[in-house]
Amino acid sequence: MSDGQLDLLDVLAAEPPRPRPAGPEVDAICALLLGDPMHARDRERIVTALVEDARRHDGHVDPNRVRVSLTRENADGSADLVVFPRLLGATYQALAKKGVLELTGWTTSTDTRGRNVGRPARSYRLTRLPEDS
């Protein structure tokens, strides 16, 4: 790399990319997941975990900590989420769209089970308690 050339990592560190707004297809899928009564208990667990993480960390919500709090260890030493995995992202997106979560930056995912380890993950700040999320 030449002296005048910026390293992509330096650029991203200085100004992390802003996520694009979800399109209508993503909104529709999230609405289906979140509106399904079968997932109501999981959604409640996720929202509770998000709020508890924010309360313990001065309003900051880290997806790695939230995921760990929603994980149980099995007798064989493996670990599983106690919620439907696809509901995590849908819940984050719905809360962000309602203004309950605000994007503050990025962290690195530690999610080995979902094969996301090392990938960027959004971190948030809880702006208010969700009324009916």
C-alpha positions in Angstrom: 0.0 0.0 0.0 1.3 3.4 -0.9 1.6 6.3 1.5 -1.2 8.2 -0.2 -3.6 5.2 -0.2 -6.1 4.8 2.6 -6.5 1.4 4.1 -10.1 0.3 3.9 -10.1 -0.8 7.6 -8.9 2.7 8.6 -11.8 4.3 6.6 -14.4 1.9 8.1 -13.0 2.6 11.6 -13.3 6.3 11.1 -16.8 6.2 9.5 -18.6 2.9 9.9 -21.1 2.2 7.1 -24.7 3.0 7.9 -27.1 0.2 7.2 -29.5 0.7 4.3 -33.2 0.9 5.2 -34.8 -2.5 4.7 -36.9 -2.9 1.6 -40.6 -3.9 1.6 -39.7 -7.6 1.3 -37.6 -7.6 4.4 -40.2 -5.5 6.3 -42.9 -8.0 5.2 -40.9 -11.0 6.4 -40.1 -9.3 9.7 -43.8 -8.5 10.2 -44.7 -12.1 9.6 -42.2 -13.4 12.1 -43.1 -10.8 14.7 -46.8 -11.1 14.2 -46.9 -14.9 14.4 -48.4 -15.9 17.8 -46.1 -19.0 17.8 -43.1 -16.7 18.3 -44.6 -14.4 20.9 -42.7 -16.0 23.8 -39.4 -15.9 21.9 -40.0 -12.2 21.0 -40.6 -11.4 24.7 -37.4 -13.2 25.7 -35.4 -11.3 23.1 -36.8 -7.9 24.1 -36.2 -8.7 27.8 -32.6 -9.7 27.0 -32.1 -6.5 25.0 -33.5 -4.3 27.8 -31.5 -6.1 30.5 -28.3 -5.7 28.5 -29.0 -2.0 28.1 -29.7 -1.6 31.8 -26.4 -3.3 32.8 -24.3 -1.3 30.2 -25.5 2.3 30.4 -28.0 1.9 27.6 -25.6 0.1 25.2 -26.8 -3.1 23.6 -24.2 -5.6 22.3 -25.6 -8.4 20.1 -22.9 -10.8 21.4 -23.9 -10.3 25.0 -27.6 -10.5 24.1 -27.1 -13.8 22.2 -25.1 -15.3 25.1 -27.9 -14.4 27.5 -30.3 -16.3 25.2 -28.2 -19.4 25.0 -28.4 -22.6 27.0 -25.6 -25.2 27.5 -26.5 -28.8 26.7 -25.3 -31.8 28.6 -22.9 -32.6 25.8 -21.2 -29.2 26.1 -22.8 -27.7 23.0 -24.9 -24.6 23.2 -28.2 -23.6 21.6 -30.3 -20.5 21.4 -33.5 -20.7 23.5 -35.3 -18.6 20.8 -35.9 -19.0 17.1 -32.6 -17.7 15.6 -34.3 -15.8 12.7 -36.3 -13.8 15.2 -33.2 -12.1 16.6 -32.6 -9.9 13.5 -36.3 -9.3 13.0 -36.7 -8.0 16.5 -33.6 -5.7 16.3 -34.9 -4.4 13.0 -38.5 -3.8 14.3 -37.2 -2.0 17.4 -34.8 0.2 15.4 -37.6 1.1 13.0 -39.8 2.1 16.0 -36.9 4.2 17.3 -36.4 2.0 20.4 -32.9 1.1 19.3 -30.4 3.5 17.7 -27.4 2.3 15.8 -24.2 3.4 17.5 -21.6 1.5 15.6 -20.2 -1.9 14.9 -18.7 -4.8 16.8 -17.3 -8.2 15.7 -19.7 -11.1 15.9 -18.6 -14.0 18.2 -21.5 -16.2 16.9 -19.7 -19.5 16.1 -22.9 -21.6 16.0 -24.5 -19.4 13.4 -21.2 -19.2 11.5 -21.1 -15.4 11.8 -17.9 -15.3 13.9 -15.6 -12.4 12.7 -18.3 -10.7 10.7 -19.4 -7.1 11.5 -22.5 -6.8 13.8 -24.4 -3.7 14.6 -24.3 -2.4 18.1 -27.1 -0.2 19.5 -28.3 2.1 22.2 -31.7 1.7 23.8 -33.4 5.0 23.5 -36.5 4.2 25.4 -38.3 1.2 26.8 -40.5 -0.6 24.2 -44.2 -0.3 24.8 -45.6 -2.9 22.5 -42.8 -4.3 20.4 
